[in-house]
Every structure is written in C-alpha cells, then in structure tokens.
Amino acid sequence: MRRAGDSSCGRGFRYGAGNEGGAVLITVLLVDDHAVVREGYRRLLERDATIEVVGEAADAVQAYERTVALEPQVVVMDIALPGVSGIEAMRRILARRPQQSVLMFSMYDDAIFPSRAFEAGACGYVSKASAPEVLVDAISAVAKGQRYLSPDVRKAVSLQAKSGVDTLTAREFEVLRLLARGETVKHIGEKLGLSEKTVANHQSAIREKLGARNGVRLAKVAAELGLAL
C-alpha cells in the first residue's frame, strides 16, 4: 500500500481514450451516499471536456467493487459513508489497487480529517465548501500523480496545533468514529474485520492517548470533531 510519505501519488498520466475533440479523458468514479449529490457533481464534472464520470457508488462495498471493475483514473470519495467511512473504503481499495488515485471530497474541513486521509493513502483532499473549479483542478492534479489540498483545508492544516487526536493511528481514528456513532465493539469488529479483543485494545489506546477515562470524554472529543455526524 502507498505510504503517507510517498512523494508521488497514483499512477500519473495513464489516462483513458480521447474524446471526439481529441482531448485526453480522465475517468472518474463518484462515491457519495446521496444520489442527488452524485448527480449534481456528475453534471458539474462532465461540463469539463477532459473528465468522464464512468460510474457511481453509494457506500464502501460499491466503491470497492466498482473501482475494481471500472478501473477509473480517479476515485472521488466522500468520507461520511454509511457503515465504514470513505477512509476505510480507500484503504481497502488501495490494498487491491495500490496505485489507485483517490481524492477525498468531504464536508469536513477540520485539519484532522485530511491528516488521516493522507495517512491512509489519499492523493488529495477537497472540502465541499470549495468552488466548483477547485474540484476540477484537484481531479486533474491527482490524475497526474500530484498531491492536492483545497485552499481552505490547506489553511486549516497550516494552523493546526498538535493535539491528542493527532497521535491516533488511522485504524484508531476509524474505531473512534464508529464508537462516536454508537457502534458496539462487536459491530465495529464485524465492519472492520477485526476481533472484539483487537477493537477493545484500540479503544483502550484511544482513551489513553486522549486522556479519556470514560465514554463521556470520548463522546465530547468526537462531538468537537463532528465525528458523530
């Protein structure tokens, strides 16, 4: 799997066939659990002659299956998916397709989310508050093997001070997110393919790192980050 420190990202210029005008197409898979949102972004992206949306997915399972089947140049992935998050979905995709370019596109603009996304292998991160042309620029950049942060997220990252949450691993962060949603240790294990003991160990590590002696403190941290949404 690609590591956070890698200087390059994805597979670069291996684009699809040209369109009728001769321009080289960047093929894209859209992943968001809201059909109306996917349709809106499909129309936005396909106004650009260099982008072709070849498929859509509504959750992590569909995202994995359609990425493997369609082999898009770029997967545009929302973080807030039903079940496991877009970050976990990306991790599974990269385990199968290590050179896949994934652009995280999310309502979350807090610095912790892009940090976790890049740690898991993302090529870029754009907030949904960004102007439409920012998403197009981001897709073009990651398709070329470059990393991309939208201006608002870049500012948040530059201003971020180290906190207890920053010390969490990507797996611990995913466990915290599911705990914040009220998932039990058993259900988290089933979703992530982990034993209950392993999940419990992650939970203990999270509490120690965050200085949370109980679930109330964990819930407070999660609420501050918007993890329970």
C-alpha positions as CSV (number, residue, x, y, z in Angstrom):
1,M,0.0,0.0,0.0
2,R,1.1,3.5,-0.7
3,R,2.6,5.3,2.4
4,A,1.9,8.8,3.6
5,G,5.5,9.8,2.9
6,D,5.4,8.9,-0.7
7,S,6.4,11.8,-2.9
8,S,4.3,10.6,-5.9
9,C,0.6,9.6,-5.9
10,G,-1.5,7.3,-8.0
11,R,-0.3,6.2,-11.4
12,G,0.2,9.5,-13.2
13,F,-0.7,10.2,-16.8
14,R,-2.2,6.9,-17.8
15,Y,-5.5,8.5,-18.9
16,G,-8.3,7.0,-20.9
17,A,-9.0,7.4,-24.6
18,G,-9.5,10.8,-26.1
19,N,-12.9,12.3,-26.7
20,E,-14.3,13.5,-30.1
21,G,-12.3,16.7,-29.8
22,G,-9.1,14.8,-29.3
23,A,-8.7,15.8,-25.6
24,V,-7.5,13.1,-23.3
25,L,-10.1,12.0,-20.8
26,I,-9.7,11.5,-17.0
27,T,-12.1,8.7,-16.0
28,V,-13.7,9.3,-12.6
29,L,-15.8,7.2,-10.1
30,L,-18.0,9.3,-7.8
31,V,-18.6,7.9,-4.3
32,D,-21.3,9.6,-2.1
33,D,-24.3,8.1,-0.3
34,H,-26.7,10.8,-1.7
35,A,-27.9,10.2,-5.2
36,V,-28.8,13.8,-5.7
37,V,-25.3,14.9,-4.7
38,R,-23.7,12.4,-7.1
39,E,-25.9,13.6,-9.9
40,G,-25.1,17.2,-9.3
41,Y,-21.3,16.6,-9.3
42,R,-21.6,14.4,-12.3
43,R,-23.2,17.2,-14.3
44,L,-20.6,19.6,-12.9
45,L,-17.6,17.5,-13.9
46,E,-18.9,16.5,-17.3
47,R,-19.0,20.1,-18.3
48,D,-15.3,19.8,-18.5
49,A,-14.2,18.1,-21.7
50,T,-11.3,16.3,-20.1
51,I,-13.4,14.4,-17.5
52,E,-15.7,11.4,-17.9
53,V,-17.6,10.0,-15.0
54,V,-17.7,6.3,-15.6
55,G,-19.6,5.2,-12.5
56,E,-21.1,6.0,-9.1
57,A,-21.2,4.2,-5.7
58,A,-23.2,4.8,-2.6
59,D,-21.1,3.0,0.1
60,A,-17.8,1.3,0.8
61,V,-18.7,-2.0,-0.7
62,Q,-19.9,-0.5,-4.0
63,A,-16.9,1.8,-4.1
64,Y,-14.6,-1.2,-3.9
65,E,-16.4,-3.3,-6.4
66,R,-16.8,-0.6,-9.0
67,T,-13.2,0.6,-8.6
68,V,-12.0,-2.9,-9.3
69,A,-14.5,-3.4,-12.2
70,L,-14.2,0.1,-13.9
71,E,-10.5,0.9,-13.1
72,P,-11.1,4.7,-13.1
73,Q,-8.1,7.1,-13.1
74,V,-9.5,8.9,-10.0
75,V,-11.9,7.9,-7.3
76,V,-13.7,10.9,-5.8
77,M,-14.6,9.7,-2.3
78,D,-16.8,11.2,0.4
79,I,-15.7,10.5,4.0
80,A,-19.2,10.2,5.6
81,L,-20.5,6.9,4.1
82,P,-23.0,4.6,5.7
83,G,-21.2,1.8,7.5
84,V,-17.4,2.2,7.3
85,S,-16.0,5.6,6.3
86,G,-14.6,6.7,3.0
87,I,-11.1,6.5,4.5
88,E,-11.6,2.8,5.4
89,A,-13.1,2.2,1.9
90,M,-10.0,3.8,0.4
91,R,-7.7,1.6,2.5
92,R,-9.5,-1.5,1.1
93,I,-9.2,-0.2,-2.5
94,L,-5.5,0.5,-2.1
95,A,-4.9,-2.9,-0.7
96,R,-6.2,-4.3,-4.1
97,R,-5.0,-1.5,-6.3
98,P,-2.0,0.2,-4.7
99,Q,-1.6,2.8,-7.5
100,Q,-5.2,4.0,-7.5
101,S,-5.6,7.7,-7.2
102,V,-8.2,8.7,-4.6
103,L,-9.4,12.2,-3.9
104,M,-11.3,12.7,-0.7
105,F,-14.2,15.2,-1.1
106,S,-15.9,16.0,2.1
107,M,-17.9,18.4,4.3
108,Y,-15.2,18.1,6.9
109,D,-12.6,20.9,6.7
110,D,-11.0,20.3,10.1
111,A,-7.3,19.5,9.7
112,I,-7.6,16.1,11.4
113,F,-9.6,14.6,8.5
114,P,-7.1,15.4,5.7
115,S,-4.3,14.2,8.0
116,R,-6.0,10.9,8.5
117,A,-6.9,10.7,4.8
118,F,-3.3,11.2,3.6
119,E,-2.0,8.8,6.2
120,A,-4.3,6.2,4.7
121,G,-3.1,6.9,1.2
122,A,-5.2,9.7,-0.3
123,C,-3.8,11.8,-3.1
124,G,-5.9,14.9,-2.4
125,Y,-8.5,16.4,-0.1
126,V,-11.1,19.0,-1.1
127,S,-13.9,20.4,1.1
128,K,-17.4,20.6,-0.2
129,A,-17.4,24.3,0.6
130,S,-14.8,24.8,-2.3
131,A,-15.7,26.5,-5.6
132,P,-16.6,24.0,-8.4
133,E,-13.4,24.8,-10.3
134,V,-11.4,23.6,-7.3
135,L,-12.7,20.1,-7.6
136,V,-11.9,20.0,-11.3
137,D,-8.4,21.3,-10.6
138,A,-8.0,18.7,-7.9
139,I,-9.0,15.8,-10.1
140,S,-6.6,17.0,-12.8
141,A,-3.8,17.2,-10.3
142,V,-4.2,13.8,-8.7
143,A,-4.6,12.2,-12.1
144,K,-1.1,13.5,-12.9
145,G,0.3,11.9,-9.8
146,Q,0.3,15.1,-7.8
147,R,-1.0,15.8,-4.3
148,Y,-3.7,18.4,-3.8
149,L,-5.3,20.3,-0.9
150,S,-8.1,22.8,-1.4
151,P,-7.1,26.3,-0.2
152,D,-9.5,26.3,2.9
153,V,-8.2,22.9,4.0
154,R,-4.6,23.9,3.4
155,K,-5.1,26.9,5.7
156,A,-6.6,24.6,8.4
157,V,-3.7,22.2,8.2
158,S,-1.2,25.0,8.4
159,L,-2.8,26.4,11.5
160,Q,-3.2,23.0,13.2
161,A,-1.6,22.5,16.6
162,K,-0.7,19.1,17.8
163,S,-3.4,17.5,19.9
164,G,-4.2,14.1,21.3
165,V,-6.3,13.2,18.3
166,D,-3.2,13.7,16.1
167,T,-1.5,10.8,17.8
168,L,-4.2,8.3,16.8
169,T,-3.3,5.9,14.0
170,A,-5.7,5.7,11.0
171,R,-7.2,2.5,12.5
172,E,-7.7,4.1,15.9
173,F,-9.3,7.1,14.3
174,E,-11.8,4.8,12.4
175,V,-12.6,3.0,15.6
176,L,-13.2,6.3,17.4
177,R,-15.5,7.4,14.5
178,L,-17.6,4.3,14.8
179,L,-17.7,4.5,18.6
180,A,-18.9,8.0,18.3
181,R,-21.8,6.8,16.2
182,G,-22.9,4.4,19.0
183,E,-21.5,1.2,17.4
184,T,-20.7,-1.6,19.8
185,V,-17.3,-3.2,20.0
186,K,-18.8,-6.3,18.4
187,H,-20.3,-4.4,15.5
188,I,-17.1,-2.4,14.9
189,G,-15.1,-5.7,14.7
190,E,-17.6,-7.1,12.2
191,K,-17.4,-3.9,10.0
192,L,-13.6,-3.7,10.1
193,G,-12.8,-7.4,10.0
194,L,-11.2,-7.3,13.5
195,S,-11.7,-9.4,16.6
196,E,-13.6,-7.9,19.6
197,K,-10.3,-8.1,21.6
198,T,-8.4,-6.1,18.9
199,V,-11.2,-3.4,18.9
200,A,-11.2,-3.3,22.7
201,N,-7.4,-2.8,22.6
202,H,-7.8,0.0,20.1
203,Q,-10.4,1.6,22.4
204,S,-8.1,1.4,25.3
205,A,-5.3,3.0,23.3
206,I,-7.6,5.8,22.2
207,R,-8.7,6.6,25.7
208,E,-5.0,6.6,26.9
209,K,-3.9,8.9,24.1
210,L,-6.9,11.3,24.6
211,G,-6.7,11.2,28.3
212,A,-10.3,10.0,28.3
213,R,-11.1,7.9,31.4
214,N,-14.7,7.1,30.2
215,G,-17.0,7.2,27.3
216,V,-18.3,10.6,28.1
217,R,-14.9,12.2,27.4
218,L,-14.6,10.2,24.1
219,A,-18.1,11.4,23.1
220,K,-17.0,15.0,23.8
221,V,-13.9,14.7,21.6
222,A,-16.0,13.1,18.9
223,A,-18.6,15.9,19.0
224,E,-15.9,18.5,18.8
225,L,-14.6,16.9,15.6
226,G,-18.1,16.3,14.1
227,L,-17.4,12.5,14.1
228,A,-20.9,11.6,15.2
229,L,-22.5,13.2,12.1
